C-alpha cells in the first residue's frame, strides 16, 4: 500500500503540468485578453489626446508601444516558451503579478483562500455529522413517516439553487427581519471588538451562507449512504450474523454501516475541492471575498496570472483530496489493498 501512495504522489507533478499547460494555452488563444484591452485603452488615450487630429491618426498605436505591451503581458514569446518561464517562476515560489490588483498572485490568493477554506471545512464537518446518522436512520426506518418527510425536505432543498436560496434568505432574515448581516465575511470594525464579540460576529455572518452550502450537499451524502446501507442490510452476511446470535443493532453498526461508508469516503476529496473552489455563486450573493469569487472575477477580467494560480491550487487540492479519499477507504475497510 505504501508503494501505491508513493506512486500516486509521484503522479501529482505531471498531472499538474498537464492541467496547467492546457489552461495556459487557452489563455493565450482566447480572444479579448489583456493585450487587446491594453491596446484599446492606449488607442483611447491617444484619441483623447489627439485634439484636432483626425480620428484615424489619433487611433494609431506605434509598433514600439505594441512590443512593450507584448513584453509586459508575456505575449512576446511562443506558448511553450512562455509556459516554461511561468513554470520556472512557480518552482521558485513566484506565481507572477495580478493585472488587476498589481500585487503578487500569491498575496491575492492567500488573502481569500482561508475564507473559502473556512466555509468548506465547516460545511464538510456539519454535512457528515448530520447526514451519516440521518442516512442510517432513513435506511432502518425505510418508508416510515421519518423517512418520507425527510426525503421531501431533502429534495426540496436540493431542487432550490444555492444562489436563489441565498437571495430569499437575505430578503427574509436580513432585509425584513434584520436578524443577520446582508453579506460579507466579518464586519468592518471586527478588529475593534473583543475575542468573544469577534466570534459572534463571524457566526452571525456565517449562518446564512452555511445554510446555502449545506442544503445542496445534504441530499447526495444522505441518500448515497441510505441506499448502500439498505443493500448491505439485505445482504447474506447480515442474515448470517443475526442467525448466529448477533443483535440487529450490532450487525448494523459493526458491519453494514462500515461497508456503506466506503462510497462516502470515495467522494471526500471531490467534496473538499467543490466546497472550496466551486462556491463562487454563493460568495457573489453574500459578497464574500473568497477563493471561488476570485477565480470568477479573474476569468471575467482576463487576469490570467490569477487564473493560473487558482487553477494550480484547485488542481492540487483535487489531487490531494483523491489521495486522502483512498486513505479513508483503506481505513474504513481494511480488506481493501491498493496495488
C-alpha positions in Angstrom: 0.0 0.0 0.0 2.9 2.3 0.7 4.2 1.9 -2.8 0.7 2.7 -4.2 0.5 6.0 -2.4 4.1 6.9 -3.3 3.2 6.3 -7.0 0.1 8.5 -6.5 2.3 11.3 -5.1 4.7 10.9 -7.9 1.9 11.4 -10.4 0.9 14.7 -8.9 3.6 16.9 -10.6 3.0 15.6 -14.2 -0.8 15.9 -13.7 -0.4 19.5 -12.5 1.8 20.2 -15.5 -0.7 18.7 -17.9 -3.6 20.7 -16.5 -1.8 24.0 -16.3 -0.3 23.8 -19.7 -3.8 23.3 -21.3 -5.2 26.2 -19.3 -2.1 28.3 -20.2 -2.5 27.6 -23.9 -6.2 28.5 -23.7 -5.4 31.9 -22.1 -3.1 32.6 -25.0 -5.5 31.6 -27.7 -8.8 33.1 -26.4 -9.7 36.5 -27.9 -10.3 39.6 -25.8 -7.3 39.1 -23.5 -5.3 41.7 -21.5 -3.2 42.6 -24.5 -6.3 43.5 -26.6 -7.7 45.5 -23.7 -4.5 47.4 -23.2 -4.3 48.2 -26.9 -7.9 49.6 -26.8 -7.1 51.7 -23.7 -3.9 53.0 -25.4 -5.8 53.9 -28.5 -8.5 55.7 -26.5 -5.8 57.7 -24.7 -4.2 58.6 -28.0 -7.6 59.6 -29.4 -8.5 61.7 -26.4 -5.1 63.4 -26.5 -5.1 63.9 -30.2 -7.1 67.2 -30.0 -8.0 68.4 -33.5 -6.1 65.5 -35.2 -8.1 63.2 -37.5 -9.6 60.2 -35.8 -7.5 57.7 -37.9 -4.3 59.4 -36.8 -5.4 59.6 -33.2 -6.3 55.9 -33.1 -2.8 54.8 -34.2 -0.6 52.9 -31.9 3.1 52.6 -32.5 5.0 49.4 -33.1 7.2 50.2 -30.1 4.2 50.6 -27.8 2.8 47.3 -29.1 6.1 45.5 -28.4 6.3 46.9 -24.9 2.7 45.7 -24.2 3.5 42.2 -25.5 6.6 42.0 -23.4 4.8 43.2 -20.3 2.0 40.6 -20.6 4.3 37.9 -21.8 2.9 37.5 -25.3 6.3 38.2 -27.0 7.3 34.5 -26.8 5.8 31.2 -28.1 3.3 29.5 -25.9 5.6 26.7 -24.8 8.5 29.1 -24.1 6.2 31.4 -22.1 4.8 28.4 -20.1 8.3 27.2 -19.3 9.1 30.7 -18.0 5.9 30.7 -15.9 6.7 27.1 -14.6 10.2 28.2 -13.6 8.8 31.0 -11.6 6.3 28.7 -9.9 9.1 26.3 -8.9 10.7 29.3 -7.2 7.5 30.2 -5.4 6.6 33.1 -7.7 3.1 33.0 -9.3 3.5 36.3 -11.1 1.7 39.6 -10.5 -2.0 40.2 -11.0 -3.0 42.5 -13.9 -6.0 43.9 -11.9 -4.6 44.2 -8.4 -1.0 45.0 -9.2 0.0 42.6 -6.4 1.7 39.2 -6.3 -0.7 36.5 -7.2 0.2 34.5 -4.1 -0.7 37.5 -1.9 -4.0 37.9 -3.7 -4.9 34.2 -3.3 -3.6 33.9 0.3 -6.0 36.7 1.4 -9.0 35.0 0.0 -8.3 31.3 0.3 -8.7 31.0 4.1 -12.2 32.4 3.7 -13.4 29.7 1.3 -11.4 27.1 3.3 -13.3 28.1 6.4 -16.7 27.7 4.8 -15.7 24.5 3.0 -14.4 22.7 6.1 -17.3 23.8 8.3 -19.8 22.7 5.7 -18.0 19.3 5.3 -17.9 18.6 9.0 -21.6 19.6 9.5 -22.6 17.6 6.4 -21.0 14.3 7.6 -22.0 14.8 11.2 -25.7 15.2 10.2 -26.1 13.2 7.0 -24.4 10.0 8.3 -26.8 9.5 11.2 -29.7 10.7 9.1 -28.8 8.2 6.3 -28.6 5.4 8.8 -32.0 6.4 10.4 -33.7 6.6 6.9 -32.4 3.1 5.9 -33.5 1.5 9.2 -36.9 3.2 9.1 -37.4 2.9 5.3 -40.9 4.0 4.1 -41.9 5.3 7.6 -43.0 8.8 8.3 -39.5 9.9 9.3 -38.1 8.6 6.0 -40.8 10.1 3.9 -40.8 13.6 5.4 -37.0 13.9 5.5 -36.9 12.8 1.8 -39.4 15.5 0.9 -37.4 18.2 2.8 -34.1 17.0 1.3 -35.3 17.0 -2.3 -37.0 20.4 -1.9 -33.7 21.8 -0.6 -31.7 20.1 -3.3 -34.0 21.5 -6.0 -33.5 25.1 -5.0 -30.4 26.6 -6.5 -27.9 28.0 -3.9 -28.0 31.5 -5.3 -31.8 31.6 -5.3 -32.0 30.3 -1.7 -29.4 32.9 -0.7 -31.4 35.7 -2.2 -34.5 34.5 -0.3 -32.6 34.2 2.9 -31.2 37.7 2.6 -34.6 39.2 1.8 -36.3 37.4 4.8 -33.7 37.4 7.5 -31.5 40.4 6.6 -33.8 42.9 5.0 -37.2 42.2 6.6 -36.3 40.7 10.0 -32.8 42.2 10.3 -31.6 39.2 12.2 -28.4 38.6 10.2 -26.0 40.8 8.2 -26.7 41.0 4.4 -23.2 39.8 3.5 -19.5 39.9 4.0 -17.2 37.6 6.0 -17.0 39.8 9.0 -17.9 43.4 10.0 -15.5 46.2 9.1 -14.8 47.0 12.7 -14.3 43.4 13.8 -10.7 44.1 15.0 -12.0 46.6 17.5 -14.2 44.0 19.2 -13.3 41.6 22.0 -12.5 38.0 21.1 -15.9 36.8 22.2 -17.6 39.5 20.1 -15.4 38.7 17.1 -16.6 35.0 17.3 -20.2 36.1 17.5 -19.7 38.5 14.6 -18.2 35.7 12.5 -21.0 33.3 13.5 -23.7 35.9 12.5 -22.1 36.4 9.1 -21.7 32.6 8.5 -25.2 31.3 9.3 -26.9 32.2 6.0 -24.1 31.2 3.7 -23.7 28.0 5.5 -27.3 27.2 5.1 -26.9 27.6 1.3 -23.8 25.3 1.3 -25.4 22.7 3.5 -28.7 22.4 1.7 -27.0 21.5 -1.6 -24.7 18.9 0.0 -27.2 17.1 2.2 -29.0 15.2 -0.5 -26.0 13.4 -2.0 -24.4 12.1 1.2 -27.7 11.2 2.9 -29.2 9.3 0.0 -26.0 7.7 -1.0 -25.5 6.3 2.5 -29.1 5.2 2.8 -29.2 3.3 -0.5 -25.9 1.4 0.2 -26.9 0.7 3.8 -30.2 -0.8 2.6 -28.3 -3.0 0.1 -25.9 -4.2 2.9 -28.8 -4.9 5.3 -30.3 -7.2 2.7 -27.0 -9.0 2.1 -26.4 -12.6 3.2 -23.7 -11.8 5.7 -26.1 -9.7 7.8 -28.6 -12.5 7.8 -25.8 -14.9 8.8 -24.6 -12.6 11.6 -28.2 -12.3 13.0 -28.7 -16.1 12.7 -25.5 -16.6 14.8 -27.0 -14.5 17.6 -25.6 -11.1 16.8 -28.2 -8.4 17.6 -29.6 -6.3 14.8 -28.0 -3.2 16.2 -24.6 -4.7 16.3 -25.0 -6.1 12.8 -25.8 -2.6 11.6 -23.1 -0.6 13.5 -20.3 -3.1 13.2 -20.8 -4.5 9.7 -23.4 -2.8 7.5 -22.6 0.8 8.3 -18.9 0.3 7.9 -19.3 -1.2 4.4 -21.7 1.5 3.5 -19.2 4.3 4.4 -16.9 3.2 1.6 -18.8 5.1 -1.2 -18.9 8.2 1.1 -15.2 8.0 1.7 -14.5 8.0 -2.1 -16.3 11.3 -2.5 -14.4 13.1 0.3 -11.7 14.5 -1.9 -14.0 15.8 -4.5 -16.2 17.4 -1.9 -13.3 19.4 -0.5 -12.4 20.8 -3.9 -16.1 21.6 -4.8 -16.8 23.3 -1.5 -13.6 25.4 -1.5 -13.3 26.4 -5.2 -16.8 25.9 -6.6 -18.7 28.3 -4.4 -18.5 31.5 -6.5 -22.2 31.9 -6.8 -22.9 31.8 -3.1 -19.8 34.1 -2.5 -21.2 36.5 -5.0 -24.7 36.6 -3.4 -23.3 37.2 0.1 -20.4 39.4 -1.0 -17.8 37.1 0.4 -14.4 37.8 -1.0 -13.3 34.2 -1.2 -11.4 31.9 -3.5 -14.2 30.9 -5.8 -15.3 34.5 -6.4 -11.6 35.4 -7.1 -11.4 32.8 -9.8 -14.6 34.0 -11.4 -13.6 37.7 -11.4 -10.1 36.7 -12.7 -11.7 34.9 -15.7 -14.1 37.8 -16.5 -11.3 40.4 -16.2 -8.8 38.2 -18.1 -6.4 38.4 -15.2 -4.5 35.3 -16.4 -1.8 35.1 -13.7 -4.6 34.9 -11.1 -6.4 32.4 -13.3 -3.3 30.2 -13.5 -2.8 30.5 -9.7 -6.4 29.5 -9.0 -6.2 26.5 -11.4 -2.9 25.3 -9.9 -4.2 25.4 -6.3 -7.6 23.9 -7.2 -6.0 21.1 -9.1 -3.6 20.4 -6.3 -6.5 20.3 -3.8 -8.3 17.8 -6.0 -5.3 15.5 -6.4 -4.5 15.6 -2.7 -8.2 15.1 -1.9 -8.3 12.0 -4.0 -5.3 10.5 -2.2 -7.0 11.3 1.1 -10.1 9.5 -0.2 -8.1 6.4 -0.9 -6.6 6.5 2.6 -10.1 6.8 4.1 -11.3 3.9 2.1 -8.5 1.8 3.4 -9.2 2.8 6.9 -12.9 2.1 6.6 -12.4 -1.3 5.1 -9.0 -3.0 6.0 -9.7 -5.7 3.4 -9.0 -3.2 0.6 -5.5 -3.3 -0.6 -4.2 -1.0 -3.3 -1.7 -2.4 -5.8 
